[in-house]
Amino acid sequence: MRRSLALIAVAAAVAVAAVVVVAGMSSGDGAGASTDQAAGAAGALPSGAASTLPSGHPSIAAPAADQPTPDPTTTDAAIAQLEGENSKDPGNVQVLLDLGNAYFLRQHLQQAEQAYSQALAQEPGNTAAQVGLAMVWHAQGDSKRAEKTLTTLIKAHPDDQDAHYSLAIVYFSDGRTEAARQEWQTAARIDPSSVTGRRSQSFVDLIDGNESAAPATGN
């Protein structure tokens, strides 16, 4: 049960931090579904804020029945293509990261962990691989390991927006709303114009009780 809740909570973070296969970008729009309610870890949010959560907000509520079409980069065909590319060029870090992201969003956690680990072995210090691994561990229920990895990463790279955003997810899903707010606020300040920055600011606004804040959307 804890594993499935964590997966719902962190899917948005990985979707934002993921390198999108189709666009070839280093960050993209969140793939998590919007929800009608938030409970548990989301309980510290302002009353009534749940219904205004931006699409992709890390809620532990079950996905809505009318959730958006799954990310095309996670289809069986897309994964098979990435696996083929990886077989031809097993040292390609970008392919390994894309494969790890696709596996994660399909909840193939062991395969995702392997792909991220291989990327890190090829390129020690790769921040995207470290964030990916942290999110896998969090999804597996090891939040302490995820938190330690992300906080260590942030000490070395204080301007890594995805690391701050992902750490906020870990804090939020553990019910540490104020700590999550601080990390989202930091992520928003690093690059306010990016998708991650705008989404982070929306979360800060919601926690602060600004329910009229427009959800962060766009590519």
C-alpha positions as CSV (number, residue, x, y, z in Angstrom):
1,M,0.0,0.0,0.0
2,R,2.7,2.4,0.9
3,R,4.6,1.7,-2.3
4,S,1.5,2.5,-4.4
5,L,0.8,5.7,-2.5
6,A,4.4,6.8,-3.0
7,L,4.3,6.1,-6.7
8,I,1.3,8.4,-7.1
9,A,3.1,11.0,-5.1
10,V,6.3,11.0,-7.0
11,A,5.0,10.5,-10.6
12,A,4.7,14.2,-11.1
13,A,8.2,14.9,-10.0
14,V,9.8,12.4,-12.3
15,A,7.5,13.6,-15.2
16,V,8.8,17.1,-14.7
17,A,12.4,16.2,-14.2
18,A,12.4,13.5,-17.0
19,V,14.2,14.0,-20.2
20,V,11.3,13.7,-22.6
21,V,12.1,11.3,-25.4
22,V,10.0,12.9,-28.1
23,A,11.0,16.5,-27.5
24,G,14.5,15.7,-26.4
25,M,14.2,18.2,-23.6
26,S,15.7,18.1,-20.1
27,S,12.4,18.8,-18.4
28,G,8.7,18.5,-19.4
29,D,5.2,18.8,-18.2
30,G,4.0,16.6,-15.3
31,A,2.3,13.3,-16.2
32,G,0.4,12.9,-12.9
33,A,-3.4,13.0,-13.0
34,S,-5.3,15.9,-11.4
35,T,-7.5,14.8,-8.5
36,D,-10.6,15.8,-6.7
37,Q,-9.3,15.3,-3.2
38,A,-6.1,15.0,-1.2
39,A,-5.7,13.1,2.1
40,G,-3.0,11.8,4.4
41,A,0.2,13.7,3.4
42,A,-1.9,16.4,1.7
43,G,-3.9,17.0,4.9
44,A,-1.9,20.1,5.8
45,L,-3.0,22.0,2.7
46,P,-5.5,24.8,3.2
47,S,-9.1,23.8,3.4
48,G,-10.6,23.6,-0.1
49,A,-7.3,23.8,-1.9
50,A,-7.4,20.2,-3.1
51,S,-10.0,21.0,-5.7
52,T,-7.7,23.6,-7.2
53,L,-4.6,21.5,-7.4
54,P,-2.7,21.9,-10.6
55,S,-2.6,19.0,-13.0
56,G,0.2,16.7,-11.9
57,H,0.1,17.8,-8.2
58,P,1.6,15.1,-6.0
59,S,-1.5,14.0,-4.2
60,I,-1.9,10.6,-2.7
61,A,-5.6,10.4,-3.8
62,A,-6.4,7.8,-6.4
63,P,-6.2,9.0,-10.1
64,A,-9.4,10.3,-11.6
65,A,-11.2,8.0,-14.0
66,D,-11.0,10.6,-16.7
67,Q,-7.2,11.1,-16.3
68,P,-5.3,12.4,-19.3
69,T,-3.9,10.0,-22.0
70,P,-0.7,8.4,-20.7
71,D,2.6,10.0,-21.7
72,P,3.4,8.6,-25.2
73,T,7.1,8.2,-24.1
74,T,6.0,5.4,-21.8
75,T,4.1,3.2,-24.3
76,D,5.3,-0.3,-25.0
77,A,6.5,0.8,-28.4
78,A,8.5,3.7,-27.0
79,I,10.1,1.5,-24.3
80,A,10.9,-1.2,-26.9
81,Q,12.6,1.5,-29.1
82,L,14.6,2.7,-26.1
83,E,15.6,-0.8,-25.2
84,G,16.8,-1.4,-28.7
85,E,18.8,1.8,-28.7
86,N,20.3,0.8,-25.4
87,S,21.3,-2.6,-26.8
88,K,23.1,-1.0,-29.7
89,D,24.8,1.7,-27.5
90,P,24.7,0.6,-23.8
91,G,27.0,3.5,-22.8
92,N,24.6,6.2,-24.0
93,V,23.7,8.1,-20.8
94,Q,20.8,10.0,-22.4
95,V,19.1,6.7,-23.5
96,L,19.6,5.2,-20.1
97,L,18.0,8.2,-18.5
98,D,15.1,8.2,-20.9
99,L,14.7,4.5,-20.3
100,G,14.8,4.9,-16.5
101,N,12.1,7.6,-16.8
102,A,9.9,5.4,-18.9
103,Y,10.3,2.4,-16.7
104,F,9.5,4.5,-13.6
105,L,6.3,6.0,-15.0
106,R,5.2,2.4,-15.9
107,Q,6.0,1.4,-12.3
108,H,8.8,-1.0,-13.3
109,L,10.9,0.1,-10.4
110,Q,13.6,-2.5,-10.5
111,Q,14.2,-1.8,-14.2
112,A,14.2,1.9,-13.6
113,E,16.7,1.6,-10.8
114,Q,19.0,-0.5,-13.0
115,A,18.8,2.1,-15.9
116,Y,19.5,5.0,-13.6
117,S,22.4,3.1,-11.9
118,Q,23.9,2.3,-15.3
119,A,23.7,5.9,-16.3
120,L,25.4,6.9,-13.1
121,A,28.1,4.3,-13.6
122,Q,28.8,5.7,-17.1
123,E,28.7,9.3,-15.9
124,P,29.5,9.6,-12.1
125,G,27.9,12.6,-10.7
126,N,25.1,12.8,-13.2
127,T,22.4,14.8,-11.3
128,A,19.5,13.5,-13.3
129,A,20.4,9.9,-12.6
130,Q,20.7,10.7,-8.9
131,V,17.3,12.4,-8.8
132,G,15.8,9.4,-10.7
133,L,17.3,6.9,-8.2
134,A,16.1,8.9,-5.3
135,M,12.5,8.9,-6.6
136,V,12.7,5.1,-7.2
137,W,13.8,4.6,-3.6
138,H,11.0,6.9,-2.4
139,A,8.5,4.9,-4.5
140,Q,9.8,1.7,-2.9
141,G,9.1,3.2,0.5
142,D,12.7,4.2,1.4
143,S,12.0,7.9,1.9
144,K,15.0,8.3,4.2
145,R,17.4,7.1,1.5
146,A,15.7,9.3,-1.1
147,E,15.9,12.4,1.2
148,K,19.6,11.8,2.0
149,T,20.5,11.4,-1.6
150,L,18.6,14.6,-2.6
151,T,19.9,16.7,0.3
152,T,23.5,15.6,-0.5
153,L,22.9,16.5,-4.1
154,I,21.6,19.9,-3.3
155,K,24.6,20.6,-1.1
156,A,26.8,20.0,-4.1
157,H,24.5,21.6,-6.6
158,P,22.4,24.2,-4.8
159,D,20.8,25.4,-8.0
160,D,19.6,22.1,-9.2
161,Q,15.9,22.8,-9.7
162,D,14.8,19.2,-10.2
163,A,16.5,18.1,-7.0
164,H,14.7,20.8,-4.9
165,Y,11.4,19.9,-6.6
166,S,11.9,16.2,-6.0
167,L,12.9,16.8,-2.4
168,A,9.6,18.7,-1.9
169,I,7.7,15.7,-3.2
170,V,9.4,13.5,-0.6
171,Y,8.6,16.0,2.2
172,F,5.1,16.5,1.0
173,S,4.2,12.8,0.8
174,D,5.6,12.4,4.3
175,G,3.3,15.2,5.6
176,R,6.1,17.7,6.1
177,T,4.2,20.5,4.3
178,E,6.3,23.4,5.5
179,A,9.6,21.7,4.4
180,A,8.0,20.9,1.1
181,R,6.9,24.5,0.7
182,Q,10.4,25.8,1.3
183,E,11.8,23.4,-1.4
184,W,9.1,24.3,-3.9
185,Q,9.8,28.0,-3.2
186,T,13.5,27.5,-3.8
187,A,12.8,25.6,-7.0
188,A,10.5,28.4,-8.2
189,R,13.2,31.0,-7.5
190,I,15.9,29.2,-9.4
191,D,14.0,29.5,-12.7
192,P,10.5,31.1,-12.4
193,S,9.8,30.8,-16.2
194,S,10.4,27.0,-16.5
195,V,7.6,24.5,-16.2
196,T,9.1,23.2,-13.0
197,G,9.4,26.8,-11.6
198,R,5.8,27.7,-12.5
199,R,4.4,24.5,-11.1
200,S,6.5,24.9,-7.9
201,Q,5.1,28.4,-7.4
202,S,1.6,27.1,-7.8
203,F,2.2,24.6,-5.0
204,V,3.6,27.4,-2.8
205,D,0.6,29.5,-3.5
206,L,-1.8,26.7,-2.6
207,I,0.0,25.9,0.7
208,D,-0.1,29.6,1.5
209,G,-3.8,29.6,1.1
210,N,-3.9,31.5,-2.2
211,E,-6.6,29.2,-3.7
212,S,-7.3,31.7,-6.5
213,A,-3.8,31.1,-8.0
214,A,-4.0,29.8,-11.5
215,P,-2.6,26.3,-12.0
216,A,0.7,26.2,-13.7
217,T,0.4,24.7,-17.2
218,G,2.2,24.8,-20.5
219,N,5.2,23.3,-22.1
